Amino acid sequence: MTFAKIFKLEKVEKWVIVVLSFLVFILANYVVSFFSFKIDLSFGKAYSLSSSTKKIIKNLDDVLNIKFFVSSDLPIRLLPLKNEVLDFLKEYQKEGKGKIIVKVLDPKKDESAKNQAQEAGLPTLQFSELQQNKYQVSSIYFGLVLSYGTKKEILPQVTNLEDLEYNLTSQIFKMTKKEVEKIAILGKEEKFNPQEDDLLSFKNAAKQQFVLDFIDVSSNSAAKEIDKIYKAVIVFDNNQKEYDSQEIGAIKNYLQKGGKGLFFVDGVWVKDNLQVVPAKHNLFSVFADFGIEVKKNLLLSSSSELVNFGNQLFQFITPYPFWIKTSVFSQNQPFFSNIQQLLFPWVSEIEIKDKNKALPLVFTSKKSWEQKENFILDPQSIPEPNPKDLKQFITSSYAKSKNQGEIVVVPSSRFIKEPYLSRTNDNLEFVLNLLNNLVAKGALSGIRQRVVLFYPLPELSENQKDLFKYLNIFLLPSIFGLLGVFRLTKRTSQ
């Protein structure tokens, strides 16, 4: 039955039907334009505002003004990004239900807007592009100014859409708080030269929500204990520092009074020349108080990162079993919101001694093994494991004492250092989630990245891999073949 028969249009001229259809199409589009709806089918709702952002917006007590300063003479490559940022800000405005006002200002055409940008301290950005066979450098505005009551914050540039939700929401959260939490860092000296700072990315992200203080409570310092103003302490092992008795005592006393601790330590020290020596950080007794033992071994796994070895003359890239990749996490833990995969460079095993205090957080794959005592780290000399030695290991643990002291132990000192972060692992996001849940009750958990960049494949057995391989090879041709046989048989029968 045709469209014409359904509506009894057999006697109507074709041109009339065409005109009517066109008018109906125009009318339908006009009506739909009054409605705004969006369906986000991406994994983890990567293109929608997170529940944490919505909760912070819902609790606004005053009007939040967001001014998007964007120049009219943008480089061509930034024009699509401008539209994406505008759509993104409209999500905030819609969720704010009158509490968030978004304005778009052009400092190049509006002198008043230019003065507002300069008064707020919003810098211009330098962009170069090829126009008419010449390189031209232009100064543009592409940033946000936020005002909430008497408080003001700026985002100098919003060219990275992936981190924009975290950056914007963290600034809003910071403005709405009466007091910003402080976090102490032990075992590291603060570096002010970005080229020398191996915690640069971590510091840049954490400082949007917390105040970071590098402190010293060793016997050579005036301070004898960790001040209770610090909501958490992050303790680093740098492969050479030996914490003295006063530092150990200060850490234990802080935790006994309900403090929160995040530890990045090694079971053994791996030197830059791939030599292994005993770890002398003296922190093992701290973990023992919480029912955790960091083993003096190194773990290896078939699920590993590609590492570039060599020098300026000779280089080669190979899977390195000592750099373990994993997506096996403890269930029902808030620390893993929006986390897909973690990377552990030279990690040791954790053994849970007291299950009433401690619980595992992260595991290796089941195809993992260990080296102890006789360590061989050279990628070309690593011996193959005995199949009976393959098993799953714990690589991170959480523990809580009776007096509410809490710790998280990650037995890899390089876990969030700059050279070991990449776009294919979520180490930084994981640590920010840990701090958010330990210190800020999960206020910003799960919103570090708006766009999902990487989906790790589930671990499959060799039989399963073969099954998927042959299905991909034969399934589609078989379907087309059966369809052809069906049509041929039907045609012959007629």
C-alpha positions in Angstrom: 0.0 0.0 0.0 1.4 3.4 -1.0 1.3 6.7 0.7 -1.1 8.1 -1.9 -3.6 5.2 -1.3 -3.5 5.7 2.4 -4.4 9.4 2.2 -6.6 8.9 -1.0 -4.5 11.2 -3.1 -4.6 9.2 -6.4 -6.5 11.9 -8.2 -4.4 14.8 -6.9 -1.8 16.2 -9.2 1.8 15.1 -8.4 3.0 18.7 -8.2 0.4 19.4 -5.5 1.6 16.4 -3.4 5.2 17.6 -3.8 4.3 21.1 -2.6 2.3 19.8 0.3 5.1 17.4 1.4 7.6 20.3 1.3 5.3 22.5 3.4 4.8 19.7 5.9 8.6 19.3 6.1 9.1 23.0 6.7 6.3 23.1 9.3 7.7 20.1 11.2 11.2 21.5 11.3 9.8 24.8 12.6 7.9 23.1 15.4 10.8 20.9 16.4 13.1 24.0 16.6 11.2 25.0 19.7 12.3 21.9 21.5 15.8 21.1 22.7 16.8 17.5 23.5 19.9 15.4 23.3 20.6 11.7 23.7 24.1 10.8 24.8 24.8 7.1 23.9 28.5 7.3 24.5 30.2 5.0 27.0 30.1 6.5 30.5 28.0 9.5 29.2 31.2 11.3 28.1 29.3 14.1 26.4 27.0 15.0 29.2 27.6 16.9 32.4 28.6 14.5 35.2 26.5 14.0 38.3 29.3 15.7 40.3 28.9 18.9 38.2 25.1 18.8 38.5 25.3 18.5 42.2 27.7 21.5 42.6 25.4 23.6 40.3 22.3 22.6 42.2 23.9 23.8 45.5 24.7 27.3 44.2 23.5 30.0 46.7 24.1 32.9 44.4 24.1 33.8 40.7 27.1 32.6 38.8 28.1 34.8 35.8 30.2 33.1 33.1 31.6 35.5 30.5 33.1 33.9 27.4 35.6 36.4 25.8 36.1 35.3 22.2 37.5 37.5 19.4 35.7 37.8 16.1 38.9 37.3 14.1 39.5 33.7 15.2 41.8 31.5 13.1 39.7 29.2 10.9 40.7 26.1 12.8 39.2 27.5 16.1 35.8 28.3 14.7 34.4 24.7 15.2 35.9 24.8 18.8 34.1 28.1 19.5 30.7 26.4 18.7 31.6 23.4 20.9 32.5 25.6 23.8 29.2 27.6 23.4 27.2 24.4 23.4 29.1 23.2 26.4 28.4 26.5 28.3 24.7 26.2 27.4 24.6 22.9 29.2 25.7 24.7 32.4 23.2 27.5 31.9 20.4 24.9 31.3 21.3 22.9 34.4 21.6 26.1 36.5 17.9 26.9 36.0 18.4 30.7 36.3 21.4 30.5 38.7 24.0 30.6 35.8 24.1 33.4 33.3 26.3 33.0 30.2 27.4 36.0 28.1 29.5 36.0 24.9 31.7 39.1 24.5 33.9 40.2 21.7 36.9 42.4 22.9 37.9 43.2 19.3 34.6 44.9 18.5 33.5 46.0 21.9 35.8 48.4 23.8 33.8 47.8 27.1 34.4 44.0 26.7 38.1 44.6 26.1 38.3 46.7 29.3 36.5 44.0 31.3 38.9 41.3 30.0 41.9 43.4 30.9 40.6 44.2 34.4 40.0 40.5 35.1 43.6 39.7 34.0 42.5 37.6 31.0 45.6 37.3 28.7 45.5 37.3 24.9 46.6 34.2 23.1 49.1 34.1 20.2 48.1 32.0 17.2 49.9 31.6 13.9 48.4 30.4 10.6 49.1 30.4 6.9 47.1 32.9 5.0 47.7 33.8 1.3 51.0 32.0 1.4 52.2 34.0 4.4 52.4 33.2 8.1 50.4 35.6 10.2 50.4 35.9 13.9 47.2 37.1 15.6 46.4 38.0 19.2 43.0 36.7 20.3 40.9 36.2 23.4 39.5 32.7 24.0 38.9 32.5 27.7 36.4 32.6 30.5 35.8 35.0 33.5 33.7 33.6 36.3 32.1 35.8 39.0 30.2 34.5 42.0 29.3 37.1 44.6 32.6 39.0 45.3 34.8 36.2 44.0 36.3 36.1 40.5 38.3 33.4 38.7 39.5 33.1 35.2 40.3 30.3 32.7 42.9 32.0 30.4 42.2 29.6 27.5 39.5 27.0 26.8 41.0 25.4 23.7 41.1 21.9 25.3 37.5 20.7 25.4 38.5 17.4 27.0 39.4 18.9 30.4 37.1 21.9 30.2 34.4 20.4 32.5 36.9 19.6 35.2 38.6 22.9 34.9 35.4 24.9 34.9 33.6 22.9 37.6 36.6 22.9 39.9 36.8 26.7 39.7 33.1 26.9 40.5 33.5 24.5 43.4 36.5 26.5 44.7 34.5 29.8 44.6 31.6 28.3 46.5 33.7 26.9 49.3 34.3 28.9 52.4 37.7 27.4 52.9 40.1 25.6 50.5 41.5 22.3 51.8 45.3 22.0 52.3 47.3 19.0 51.3 50.9 18.3 52.5 53.5 16.7 50.3 56.4 14.8 51.9 59.5 13.4 50.3 59.7 15.9 47.4 61.2 19.3 47.0 59.0 21.8 45.1 60.3 22.6 41.6 59.6 26.0 40.1 61.1 25.3 36.7 58.5 23.4 34.7 61.3 21.6 32.7 62.6 20.1 35.9 59.2 19.4 37.6 58.2 15.7 37.4 54.9 16.5 39.2 53.9 19.3 36.9 50.6 17.8 35.6 49.6 16.6 39.0 50.3 20.0 40.6 48.4 21.9 37.9 45.3 19.8 38.2 45.3 19.5 42.1 45.9 23.2 42.6 42.5 24.0 41.0 40.9 22.5 44.1 43.4 22.3 46.9 46.3 24.2 48.4 49.5 22.1 48.1 52.3 22.6 50.6 55.7 20.9 50.4 56.7 20.3 54.0 59.7 18.8 55.9 59.3 17.2 59.3 62.7 15.5 59.4 65.2 15.9 62.3 66.9 18.7 60.3 63.8 20.9 60.2 62.1 23.1 62.8 58.7 21.3 62.3 58.2 18.2 64.4 54.8 17.0 63.3 52.3 17.3 60.4 49.9 20.1 61.2 46.2 19.1 61.5 45.3 21.8 59.1 46.3 19.4 56.3 43.4 17.3 55.2 45.7 14.7 53.6 49.4 14.0 53.2 51.0 12.6 50.0 54.2 10.7 50.7 56.6 10.0 47.9 59.5 7.6 47.6 62.2 8.9 45.3 64.4 5.9 45.2 67.0 7.4 47.5 65.3 9.2 50.5 65.5 7.4 53.8 62.8 8.7 56.1 64.2 9.2 59.6 62.6 8.2 62.9 61.2 11.7 63.4 59.5 11.6 60.0 58.1 8.1 60.6 56.8 9.2 64.0 55.2 12.3 62.6 53.4 10.3 59.8 52.1 7.7 62.2 50.9 10.3 64.7 49.1 12.2 62.0 47.3 9.0 60.8 46.5 8.0 64.4 44.6 11.3 64.8 42.4 10.5 61.8 44.6 11.9 59.0 44.4 10.7 55.4 47.6 9.4 53.6 48.4 8.6 50.0 51.7 6.7 49.5 53.7 6.2 46.3 56.5 3.8 47.4 58.5 0.9 46.0 59.1 -2.6 47.4 62.6 -2.4 45.9 64.4 0.5 44.3 65.0 0.5 40.5 67.8 2.7 39.4 68.0 4.5 36.1 70.5 1.9 34.9 67.9 -0.8 35.6 69.8 -2.1 38.6 67.7 -3.2 41.6 68.7 -2.4 45.2 66.8 -2.9 48.5 64.3 -0.1 49.3 65.4 1.9 52.4 62.6 4.4 52.7 61.6 2.9 56.1 57.9 3.2 55.5 57.1 -0.5 55.7 56.1 -0.2 59.4 53.5 2.5 58.6 51.7 0.1 56.3 52.0 -2.8 58.8 49.9 -0.7 61.2 47.1 -0.8 58.7 47.4 -4.5 57.8 49.2 -4.0 54.6 52.6 -5.5 53.4 54.4 -4.2 50.4 56.5 -7.1 49.1 60.1 -6.7 48.1 59.6 -8.0 44.6 58.7 -6.7 41.1 55.7 -7.8 39.1 55.5 -8.5 35.4 52.5 -9.0 33.1 51.6 -10.0 29.6 49.4 -6.9 29.6 52.2 -4.3 29.3 53.1 -0.9 27.9 55.2 -0.3 24.9 58.5 1.3 26.0 61.1 3.0 23.9 64.6 1.8 24.9 68.0 2.8 23.5 70.0 6.0 23.0 70.4 8.7 20.4 72.1 6.3 18.0 69.9 3.2 18.5 66.3 2.9 19.7 63.7 0.1 19.7 60.1 0.0 21.0 58.9 -3.2 22.7 56.3 -4.4 25.2 57.9 -4.2 28.6 56.4 -6.6 31.1 57.6 -4.5 34.1 55.3 -1.6 33.0 52.0 -3.2 33.8 48.7 -2.1 32.3 45.4 -3.1 34.0 41.7 -2.5 33.9 40.9 -4.9 36.8 39.5 -2.8 39.6 37.7 -3.6 42.9 33.9 -3.3 42.4 31.7 -0.7 44.0 34.5 1.8 44.8 34.1 5.5 44.1 37.8 5.9 43.3 37.3 4.5 39.8 34.7 6.9 38.4 35.6 7.5 34.7 38.7 5.3 35.0 39.5 3.0 32.1 43.1 1.8 32.5 46.0 2.3 34.8 49.8 2.0 34.2 52.2 0.8 36.9 55.9 1.3 36.1 58.0 -1.1 38.1 55.4 -2.1 40.7 55.6 -4.4 43.7 53.0 -6.7 45.1 50.7 -5.8 48.0 49.6 -8.5 50.5 46.6 -7.9 52.7 47.5 -9.0 56.3 44.4 -7.8 58.0 41.2 -8.0 56.0 39.3 -6.1 58.7 41.4 -3.0 58.0 42.6 -3.3 54.4 41.0 -4.2 51.1 42.5 -4.4 47.6 41.7 -1.7 45.0 43.6 -2.7 41.8 44.7 -6.1 40.4 47.0 -7.2 37.6 45.7 -9.6 35.0 45.7 -13.3 35.7 48.7 -13.7 33.3 51.2 -12.0 35.6 54.2 -13.2 37.5 56.9 -11.9 39.8 60.7 -11.6 40.1 62.4 -11.5 43.5 66.0 -11.7 44.6 67.4 -12.3 41.1 66.1 -9.4 39.1 66.5 -9.3 35.3 65.1 -6.0 33.9 66.8 -5.8 30.5 64.0 -6.1 28.0 66.0 -8.4 25.8 66.9 -10.8 28.6 63.7 -11.2 30.6 63.1 -15.0 31.0 59.7 -16.4 30.0 57.5 -17.3 33.0 56.6 -20.8 34.0 52.8 -21.2 33.3 52.2 -22.5 36.8 53.6 -19.2 38.2 51.0 -17.1 36.4 48.4 -15.5 38.7 46.8 -12.3 39.7 48.4 -9.8 42.1 47.2 -6.8 44.1 48.8 -3.5 43.0 47.0 -0.9 45.2 45.2 -1.1 48.5 43.0 1.1 50.8 42.9 0.7 54.6 41.1 2.4 57.4 41.8 2.2 61.1 39.4 2.4 64.1 40.2 6.0 64.7 39.2 6.9 61.1 42.7 7.3 59.8 42.8 6.2 56.1 45.6 5.4 53.7 45.9 4.3 50.1 49.1 2.5 49.1 50.3 2.5 45.5 53.6 0.5 45.4 55.0 2.3 42.4 56.9 5.6 43.1 56.7 6.7 39.4 52.9 6.3 39.2 52.1 10.0 38.6 55.5 11.4 37.6 55.5 13.4 34.4 57.5 11.0 32.1 55.1 8.1 32.9 51.8 9.8 32.1 50.2 9.4 28.7 46.8 9.7 26.9 46.3 5.9 27.2 46.3 5.7 31.0 44.2 7.4 33.7 46.8 7.6 36.5 46.3 11.3 37.1 42.5 11.0 37.0 42.7 8.1 39.5 44.8 10.1 42.0 42.5 13.1 41.7 39.6 10.8 42.4 41.4 9.4 45.5 42.0 12.9 46.8 38.4 14.0 46.1 37.0 11.0 48.0 39.4 11.2 50.9 39.4 14.9 51.3 36.4 16.5 49.5 33.9 13.6 49.8 34.0 13.0 46.1 32.9 16.5 45.0 34.8 16.3 41.6 35.2 12.6 41.1 34.7 11.3 37.6 34.8 14.6 35.6 38.5 14.9 34.8 38.0 14.1 31.1 34.9 15.0 29.1 35.8 12.9 26.1 36.6 9.2 26.3 39.8 8.7 24.4 40.6 5.1 24.9 38.7 1.9 25.5 40.9 -0.9 26.7 40.1 -4.3 25.3 39.0 -7.0 27.8 41.5 -9.7 28.4 40.7 -12.8 26.3 42.1 -16.3 26.3 43.8 -17.6 23.1 40.7 -19.7 22.3 38.5 -16.7 22.6 40.8 -14.6 20.4 40.7 -17.4 17.7 36.9 -17.5 17.9 36.6 -13.7 17.3 39.2 -13.8 14.5 37.4 -16.5 12.5 34.0 -15.0 13.2 35.2 -11.7 11.7 36.7 -13.6 8.7 33.7 -15.9 7.9 30.6 -14.5 9.5 29.8 -11.6 7.1 30.5 -13.6 3.9 28.4 -16.4 5.2 25.5 -14.1 5.9 25.7 -12.7 2.3 26.0 -16.2 0.9 22.9 -17.4 2.8 21.0 -14.3 1.7 21.9 -15.0 -1.9 20.8 -18.7 -1.7 17.5 -17.6 -0.1 16.8 -15.1 -2.9 17.8 -17.6 -5.6 15.6 -20.3 -4.2 12.6 -17.9 -3.9 13.1 -16.7 -7.5 13.3 -20.3 -8.8 10.2 -21.3 -7.0 8.2 -18.6 -8.7 
